[in-house]
Amino acid sequence: TNPQLGDGLGAALSEAPWANAESKLRELRLDGTGLGPAAGAGLAELLRSSRSLEKLVLNNNPELGDGLGAALSEAPWANAESKLRELQLDGTGLGPAAGAGLAELLRSSRSLEKLNLGRNPQLGDAAGAALAEALQANAESRLRELHLNGTRLGPAAGACLAALVRTNSSLEFLNPSDNPQLGDAAGAALAEALQANAKTKLCKLWLDDTGLGPLAGASFAALLRTNRSLEWLNLHTNSALGDAAGVALAGALRENTETKLRTLKLKDSDMGSAAREAIEELKRTR
């Protein structure tokens, strides 16, 4: 982290000969370096032409902004020579233009395995929906991790994420946490979609602070009764879940002798005495 490095680096990046066929650069970390709009063009050129880069980390550069998104939207993501596996853009001031460019990335990339867009509240519901739809349309996607925490997702994105989860066979970690407008119906739809997907590899699902309630509680209980892929489920900070959901979730796990679930987080989800007793009973029998 070098916050004084600044956007002067961006101007230099825009002039760098990224098309150099002999470049062997595999990893570039510029997190917390004070990058701003000028860096966007250079970084997009890097992604447009590099045939060696596998990991790019730009987290914690809030001034980088949506100009990067506009540049990204013009990058030829269908480049068959791209080796990019990991792109981290957490807390970089992305907005709708970035959503469009990144959706195009997900629609065509055959190398990307991890995409982190967390803490970009200006992305919004429409961008979340577009990203999920694009990923669903890419039959050759290898994406294993998608982080959309704190991006102001809502019901539209929730419905599209559920449709994605229903058919996807590459995702292992989905994180749409810290989006309280996602809502109860979207949570229920995600659980039902995961239950319907016999080919799922999803083992981590983080839904803390996503506005879940009784519908989602019942649907996740039904899922946990039979699921054999989930290892970590975050449902904490959903105060509308309540006592009945806690009892149902514990009962479902007691019935499922083949579950792989190791972590279930329910803190601050209004668990009452009945739920606490059911969870303690589950612990005693496991």
Buried (B, 14 or more C-beta within 10 A) or exposed (E): EEEEBBBEBBEEBBEEEBEEEEBEBEEBEBBBBBBBBBBBBBBBBBBBBBBBBBBBBBBBBBBBBBBBBBBBBEBEBEBEEBBBBBBBBBBBBBBBBBBBBBBBBBBBBBBBBBBBBBBBBBBBBBBBBBBBBBBBEBEEBEBBBBBBBBBBBBBBBBBBBBBBBBEBEBBBBBBBBBBBBBBBBBBBBBBBBBBEBEEBEBBBBBBBBBBBBBBBBBBBBBBBBEBEBBBBBBBBBBBBBBBBBBBBBBBBBBEBEEBEBEEBBBEEBBBEEBBBEBBEEBEEEE
